[in-house]
């Protein structure tokens, strides 16, 4: 992942209104064009959270997990444990 890469988190919709959280990386033109990926997953860009590489790295360190970090479905930081 480079500094130009954006980490995305959003909600995909399936049949009958069922949705689930999903994270992906946008690097420009990939195997599936962005507009097609959003259309196939019925992803609302307004409901997505976007992070730069540095922001995602900081969130991982701060929370102790890979997300989700923000929004109504965000998970709280992990409690430190002794190894």
C-alpha positions in Angstrom: 0.0 0.0 0.0 1.4 3.4 -0.9 0.7 6.9 0.4 -1.6 7.4 -2.6 -3.7 4.3 -1.6 -6.9 5.0 0.2 -8.3 2.6 2.7 -12.1 2.5 2.5 -14.8 1.1 4.8 -18.4 1.0 3.8 -21.5 -1.0 3.7 -22.5 -3.4 0.9 -26.1 -4.2 0.3 -27.4 -7.5 -0.6 -30.9 -8.7 -1.5 -33.7 -7.9 0.9 -31.8 -5.0 2.4 -29.2 -7.1 4.3 -26.0 -5.1 4.6 -22.6 -5.8 6.0 -19.4 -3.8 6.8 -16.6 -4.2 4.4 -13.1 -2.7 4.1 -11.1 -2.4 0.8 -8.2 -0.5 -0.7 -8.6 1.9 -3.6 -5.4 2.3 -5.7 -6.9 3.9 -8.8 -7.8 1.6 -11.7 -7.8 -1.9 -10.4 -9.2 -5.1 -11.9 -12.7 -3.7 -11.4 -13.4 0.0 -12.1 -14.4 1.9 -9.0 -17.8 2.9 -10.4 -18.6 -0.7 -11.2 -17.5 -1.9 -7.8 -19.7 0.6 -6.0 -22.7 -0.2 -8.3 -22.4 -4.0 -7.9 -22.1 -3.7 -4.1 -24.8 -1.0 -4.0 -22.3 1.1 -1.9 -23.3 4.6 -0.9 -20.1 6.7 -1.0 -21.6 9.1 1.5 -21.6 6.2 4.1 -17.9 5.4 3.6 -15.0 6.3 5.9 -11.8 7.1 4.1 -8.3 6.9 5.5 -4.8 7.6 4.1 -2.2 4.9 4.7 -0.8 7.0 7.7 -4.3 7.5 9.2 -5.1 3.8 8.9 -1.8 2.8 10.5 -2.4 5.3 13.4 -5.9 3.9 13.9 -4.5 0.3 14.1 -2.0 1.4 16.7 -4.5 3.4 18.7 -7.3 0.8 18.7 -5.2 -2.3 18.7 -7.3 -3.9 15.9 -8.0 -3.5 12.1 -11.4 -1.8 12.6 -14.0 -0.8 12.1 -13.0 2.3 14.2 -15.5 5.0 13.4 -19.3 5.3 13.0 -22.2 3.5 14.6 -20.6 0.1 14.1 -17.1 1.1 15.3 -15.5 -1.2 17.8 -13.8 0.2 20.9 -10.1 0.0 21.5 -8.9 -3.3 22.8 -7.8 -3.5 26.5 -4.1 -4.2 26.9 -3.3 -7.7 28.1 -0.1 -9.1 29.6 1.6 -11.7 27.4 
